[in-house]
Amino acid sequence: MTCSTTRRRFLKQTLGSSVLVAAGGPWVPEFLLHSARAAAGRSTDRVLVVVQLSGGNDGLNTVVPYRDPLYRQARPTLAVPSAQVLKLENGLGLHPSLQGLEELWQDGSLCVVQGVGYPNPNRSHFRSMDIWHSAQPENPKPRTGWLGRWLDRQGGQAAQLAALHLGQEPLPLALAARSVAVPSFASLEGFRLHEHDAALSTAALRQLALAQHSPQQPTPLEAFVRRQMLAALDASSRVSQALQEEAAGTDYPPNALARKLRNIAGLIDAGLPTRIYYVSLAGFDTHVKQQGAHASLLRQWGDALRAFAQDLKARGHWQRVAVLTFSEFGRRVRENASAGTDHGTAAPVFLAGGKLRAGLHGPAPDLQDLEAGDLKFHTDFRCVYAAVLEHWLETPAAEVLGRQFPPVKVFQ
């Protein structure tokens, strides 16, 4: 009989068939065990949350050059009225749906990096997203992502479950690593052990795990498995407590992104060892009738991010969290005949957090100096990544990105 078979039999004998792992697959026990090992002291490490706006967010209607007459000439129906723009500075402002981001701006918690892109831009969703995820524009078939390579560099225990993807979509290429497998969960429910029998409490499970099922002292194997199960139960209790605490805390808006960020706030507060969380919001491919759809998407993003910030501030974690928001490309300057915009190039990237040099970074888009009707980029997206790696995750960026890029000075 193999060791693994013996362990499985012991677990079945100890806990019976009444405990089921939630729909998170084989990752759940490993996640709970690694989380329990970190329970001795609450994590104080810096955390990166990546928000991907999938489809190509229209940067010109997100950060609006409301004083530029060329903007209104190019968008006779889609231009945001000047009176409605949430004013920032230098003739730029936010879309009126982004009141959540405006509050972060007023609080000194928002950076807007303008004109971000890369050389020889690709307007394919799939190829451009691969470029952003891999940070390897020259590689036609990348196998690892920029965050995955960061994970590979951590090594050993530090890399175990250091990153998590939360959402229904497949694991992003950005998190693909050579030596580290990153779990992906649909919701926070996937982190908990479920009690199939409602009458069987976690306390009862703990008693079962401690019970001796033979007249002799437990074998080393039995003792090991019991310790592992007790650790898993401890971690499950911590996550359950996080669920209860978030339910009584910040009032999050009723949208999918807000639910994901609410879950992440609970995990951060539970003291888990995860350093990187990755979530997405889809729908930004606004070729047709953009105005209403784009406004709704921006409201979801802005309101969710504001609630997330408020929640983390209340829990005392905002100073150690940075949120990076990007999209695979911007949109064309000129609106199309379907009251929408087509695939473009450069666009703003956003960072939010308590340790930022808030404000606008880089010059505003020059609508007089276009390339085939598209905005020219002036900040390589890898300069943003370099800032995150060097100044937030405290890792030599060149070792992850393949060469040195000057970091954008967004962190304090």
Secondary structure as UniProt FT lines:
FT   HELIX           3..15
FT   TURN            16..17
FT   STRAND          19..21
FT   TURN            23..26
FT   HELIX           27..37
FT   TURN            38..40
FT   STRAND          47..54
FT   HELIX           59..61
FT   STRAND          63..64
FT   TURN            66..67
FT   HELIX           69..74
FT   TURN            76..78
FT   HELIX           82..84
FT   STRAND          86..89
FT   TURN            90..91
FT   STRAND          92..94
FT   TURN            96..97
FT   HELIX           99..106
FT   TURN            107..108
FT   STRAND          110..117
FT   HELIX           125..134
FT   TURN            137..138
FT   HELIX           146..154
FT   HELIX           156..159
FT   TURN            160..161
FT   STRAND          163..166
FT   HELIX           173..175
FT   STRAND          184..185
FT   HELIX           188..191
FT   STRAND          193..195
FT   TURN            198..199
FT   HELIX           202..210
FT   HELIX           220..247
FT   HELIX           256..269
FT   TURN            270..271
FT   STRAND          276..282
FT   HELIX           290..315
FT   HELIX           318..320
FT   STRAND          321..327
FT   TURN            337..338
FT   STRAND          347..353
FT   STRAND          359..361
FT   TURN            367..368
FT   STRAND          370..371
FT   TURN            372..373
FT   STRAND          374..375
FT   STRAND          379..380
FT   HELIX           381..387
FT   HELIX           388..392
FT   HELIX           397..401
//
